[in-house]
């Protein structure tokens, strides 16, 4: 039986982050560009930046 992790796979996290940004009124392409820009500004990978966006929405920033 596989062990379940608390963190979803990177593709899922990016997809969730794109949904969060789209809910703020951004188009899909604008949301992708914003996510890449946020990652670049912070020196993070896109997946890590997406995880931070999702965590912020879930209230798990720390």
N, C-alpha and C positions, 0 to 999 in steps of 0.2 A: 504494500500500500504506500503510495507516494506521500511524502510529507508536504503539508500545505504551508506556504509562506505567507507572511502578512503583507508583503509587497506584491502587487500584480506585475506581470511581465511588462517589459519596457514598452512594447507596442500598445498594450492596454492603457498604460499610464499616459502615453502621448495622445492616444485617442480620447481619453477622458479630459485631458487638459485642453484639447482642441474643442471639445464640447463645452467646457466651461467658458472659454474665450468666445465661442460662437454665441453662447447665451448672453454675453455682454454686448452683442450686436455686431460682432466682426464676421465678415465672410470667411469661408473656409481658408481661402488663400491668405487673407489678412491675418487670421489666427495662426497659421503656420509661420508666416513671416514674423509675427510678434513673438512666438515661442522661440524661434531661432535667434532673434535679436536679444531676447532676455538671457538666453543661454550664453551667447557670445559676450554680452556685457559683464556677466558674472564669472566668466571663465569656466563654465560648466558644460556638461554634455546636454544635448536636447532632452534626453530621457530624464536626467537628474532635475533639470529645470521644470520639466513637466510634472515630475513627482512633487516638487515644491508647490506648484500651482494647485495640484489636487489636494495635497496636505493642507494648504491654506483654506480651501473650501470646506474640508472635513473638520477644520479646527484643530489640526494636529501639528501646527508649526511650533518648532521649539529648538 
